[in-house]
Amino acid sequence: MAALSSSFGDPTRREIFLSLRANPLQTVAQLAETFGLHPNVVRHHLDRLIAAGHIVAEAPEKAAGAGRPAKRYRCKEEASTIDFGSQRDALLVRLLERSLEILGPDQAEAMATEVGIAYGQELAGEMGNQDSNRSVRTAMTAIAEVLTAHGFAARAEVSEQSTSVVSENCPFGQAAAHHPVLCAVDRGMVQGLLVGMGAALGSTHVELSSRARGDEACRTSA
């Protein structure tokens, strides 16, 4: 269950896998067009699925004309039987909610922030986005795209005072409505991505607002 959660807990990665299962031998460009993602984001998800042993990349056939042929991806035969039942997801949500209740609001929020920071740094490292010359503004724009790939439907908003990432969708669903401390994961991910991308120090202040906490929008600003 832990391995499946790591590979398919992200809704976009799960949809890419299901797309390959239904229509094998798709290219990065085809998947990027299907899901409206940047090709680098698609490659990140494909790399995670390959590392977990769920898909493979077929060597491209030699092209008759100019240009480098693209790799095509398909699911491994044994991965075609993976089931994404709603009962398992519901069980995981119940386990998470009970854990948050036991921890209490302060410890739960601290844990959510810590997990978000670590995950954000991991994402930045895997995508090779470390750049000491990157500004917070350009990094936040890239972060909006990364969060969209993880189910947040995010966009960047730039003002003279700060740059914000606004999320239109919460992948935590009703769990966040019942336990607003989960919103701290968003803030932690942005902090971790900023540091991992080389755009900020760990002390960079990141502000958070969320609908689950009664705010008008789910917004993370730096």
C-alpha positions as CSV (number, residue, x, y, z in Angstrom):
1,M,0.0,0.0,0.0
2,A,2.9,2.4,0.8
3,A,4.5,1.7,-2.6
4,L,1.2,2.3,-4.4
5,S,0.6,5.5,-2.5
6,S,4.0,6.8,-3.4
7,S,3.5,6.0,-7.1
8,F,-0.1,6.9,-7.5
9,G,-1.0,9.2,-4.7
10,D,-0.6,12.0,-7.1
11,P,-3.8,12.3,-9.2
12,T,-2.0,13.5,-12.4
13,R,0.5,10.6,-12.3
14,R,-2.3,8.2,-11.8
15,E,-4.1,9.6,-14.8
16,I,-1.0,9.4,-17.0
17,F,-0.6,5.7,-16.0
18,L,-4.2,5.0,-16.8
19,S,-3.9,6.8,-20.1
20,L,-0.9,4.6,-21.0
21,R,-2.7,1.5,-19.9
22,A,-5.6,2.4,-22.2
23,N,-3.4,3.6,-25.1
24,P,0.1,2.2,-25.0
25,L,3.2,3.6,-26.7
26,Q,2.4,7.3,-26.3
27,T,5.2,9.9,-26.4
28,V,5.9,12.7,-24.0
29,A,4.5,15.2,-26.5
30,Q,1.2,13.3,-26.8
31,L,0.8,13.0,-23.0
32,A,1.6,16.7,-22.6
33,E,-1.1,17.7,-25.1
34,T,-3.6,15.3,-23.5
35,F,-3.2,16.7,-20.0
36,G,-2.2,20.3,-20.8
37,L,1.1,20.0,-19.1
38,H,4.7,21.1,-19.8
39,P,6.7,18.2,-21.3
40,N,9.2,18.5,-18.4
41,V,6.3,17.9,-15.9
42,V,5.2,14.8,-17.9
43,R,8.8,13.5,-17.9
44,H,9.0,13.9,-14.2
45,H,5.9,11.7,-13.7
46,L,7.1,9.2,-16.3
47,D,10.5,8.9,-14.5
48,R,8.7,8.2,-11.2
49,L,6.6,5.5,-12.8
50,I,9.6,3.9,-14.4
51,A,11.6,4.0,-11.2
52,A,8.7,2.3,-9.4
53,G,8.6,-0.4,-12.1
54,H,5.1,0.4,-13.4
55,I,6.0,1.5,-17.0
56,V,8.8,1.1,-19.5
57,A,10.2,3.3,-22.3
58,E,10.4,1.7,-25.7
59,A,13.5,2.5,-27.7
60,P,12.5,4.8,-30.6
61,E,12.6,3.4,-34.1
62,K,15.0,4.9,-36.5
63,A,13.4,7.8,-38.4
64,A,13.7,8.0,-42.1
65,G,13.8,11.8,-42.1
66,A,15.6,14.4,-40.0
67,G,15.1,14.8,-36.3
68,R,15.4,12.5,-33.3
69,P,12.6,10.0,-32.9
70,A,10.7,10.2,-29.6
71,K,10.6,7.4,-27.0
72,R,7.2,5.8,-26.5
73,Y,6.0,4.6,-23.1
74,R,3.8,1.7,-22.1
75,C,2.8,-0.1,-18.9
76,K,4.5,-3.3,-17.8
77,E,2.2,-6.3,-18.2
78,E,2.1,-7.0,-14.5
79,A,1.1,-3.4,-13.8
80,S,-2.0,-3.7,-16.0
81,T,-3.8,-5.4,-13.1
82,I,-3.3,-2.5,-10.6
83,D,-6.7,-1.5,-9.1
84,F,-7.3,2.0,-7.8
85,G,-10.3,1.2,-5.7
86,S,-12.1,4.0,-3.9
87,Q,-12.3,1.9,-0.7
88,R,-8.5,2.0,-0.3
89,D,-8.5,5.7,-0.8
90,A,-11.2,6.2,1.8
91,L,-9.3,4.0,4.3
92,L,-6.2,6.1,3.8
93,V,-8.2,9.3,4.3
94,R,-9.7,8.0,7.5
95,L,-6.3,6.9,8.8
96,L,-4.9,10.4,8.0
97,E,-7.8,12.2,9.7
98,R,-7.5,10.1,12.9
99,S,-3.8,10.7,13.0
100,L,-4.4,14.5,12.9
101,E,-6.9,14.3,15.6
102,I,-4.5,12.4,17.9
103,L,-1.7,14.9,17.2
104,G,-3.7,18.0,17.9
105,P,-3.8,21.2,15.8
106,D,-0.3,22.5,16.6
107,Q,1.6,19.3,16.1
108,A,-0.4,18.4,13.1
109,E,0.3,21.7,11.4
110,A,4.0,21.4,12.2
111,M,4.0,17.9,10.7
112,A,2.1,19.0,7.6
113,T,4.6,21.9,7.0
114,E,7.6,19.6,7.6
115,V,6.3,17.0,5.1
116,G,5.5,19.7,2.6
117,I,9.0,21.2,2.8
118,A,10.7,17.8,2.4
119,Y,8.4,16.8,-0.5
120,G,8.9,20.2,-2.3
121,Q,12.7,19.9,-2.0
122,E,12.5,16.3,-3.3
123,L,10.5,17.5,-6.3
124,A,12.9,20.3,-7.1
125,G,15.9,17.9,-6.9
126,E,14.2,15.3,-9.1
127,M,13.4,17.9,-11.8
128,G,16.9,19.4,-11.8
129,N,15.6,22.9,-11.1
130,Q,18.4,24.1,-8.8
131,D,19.6,27.5,-10.0
132,S,21.2,30.0,-7.7
133,N,20.3,32.8,-10.2
134,R,16.6,32.1,-10.2
135,S,14.4,34.8,-8.7
136,V,11.5,34.1,-6.4
137,R,9.1,35.5,-9.0
138,T,10.3,33.1,-11.8
139,A,10.4,30.2,-9.3
140,M,6.8,30.8,-8.2
141,T,5.6,30.7,-11.8
142,A,7.3,27.4,-12.2
143,I,5.9,26.2,-8.9
144,A,2.4,26.9,-10.0
145,E,2.9,24.5,-12.9
146,V,4.4,21.8,-10.6
147,L,1.5,22.1,-8.2
148,T,-0.9,21.8,-11.1
149,A,0.7,18.5,-12.0
150,H,-0.1,17.4,-8.5
151,G,-3.7,18.2,-8.7
152,F,-3.9,21.7,-7.3
153,A,-5.0,23.5,-10.6
154,A,-2.7,26.3,-9.7
155,R,-1.7,29.6,-11.3
156,A,0.8,32.4,-10.5
157,E,-0.3,35.9,-9.7
158,V,2.4,38.7,-9.7
159,S,2.1,42.0,-7.9
160,E,4.7,44.7,-6.9
161,Q,4.8,43.4,-3.3
162,S,4.9,39.6,-3.9
163,T,4.2,36.7,-6.1
164,S,1.5,34.2,-5.3
165,V,0.4,30.8,-6.3
166,V,-3.4,30.5,-6.3
167,S,-4.9,27.0,-6.2
168,E,-8.3,26.4,-7.6
169,N,-8.5,22.7,-6.6
170,C,-7.5,20.9,-3.4
171,P,-6.4,17.3,-3.8
172,F,-7.1,16.7,-0.2
173,G,-10.8,17.2,-0.8
174,Q,-13.1,17.1,2.2
175,A,-10.2,16.0,4.5
176,A,-8.9,19.6,4.3
177,A,-12.3,21.1,5.0
178,H,-12.5,19.0,8.2
179,H,-8.8,19.5,9.1
180,P,-7.5,22.9,7.8
181,V,-4.1,22.1,9.2
182,L,-3.5,20.1,6.0
183,C,-3.3,23.4,4.1
184,A,0.1,23.8,5.7
185,V,1.3,21.1,3.3
186,D,0.8,23.7,0.5
187,R,2.9,26.3,2.2
188,G,5.6,23.7,3.0
189,M,5.7,22.5,-0.6
190,V,6.2,26.1,-1.8
191,Q,9.0,26.7,0.7
192,G,10.7,23.4,-0.2
193,L,10.4,24.1,-3.9
194,L,11.8,27.6,-3.5
195,V,14.8,26.3,-1.6
196,G,15.3,23.3,-3.9
197,M,15.2,25.6,-7.0
198,G,17.8,27.8,-5.5
199,A,15.5,30.8,-5.4
200,A,15.3,31.4,-1.6
201,L,16.8,30.5,1.7
202,G,14.9,28.4,4.3
203,S,14.1,31.6,6.2
204,T,12.1,33.1,3.3
205,H,8.7,34.1,4.6
206,V,5.8,32.3,2.9
207,E,2.2,33.4,3.7
208,L,-0.8,31.1,3.4
209,S,-4.5,31.7,3.1
210,S,-7.1,29.0,2.3
211,R,-10.8,28.5,1.8
212,A,-10.7,25.8,4.5
213,R,-9.6,28.4,7.0
214,G,-12.3,30.9,5.9
215,D,-10.3,32.9,3.4
216,E,-11.5,33.9,-0.1
217,A,-8.9,31.8,-1.9
218,C,-6.2,29.2,-1.5
219,R,-3.1,31.4,-1.9
220,T,0.5,31.0,-1.0
221,S,2.7,34.1,-1.3
222,A,6.4,34.8,-1.1
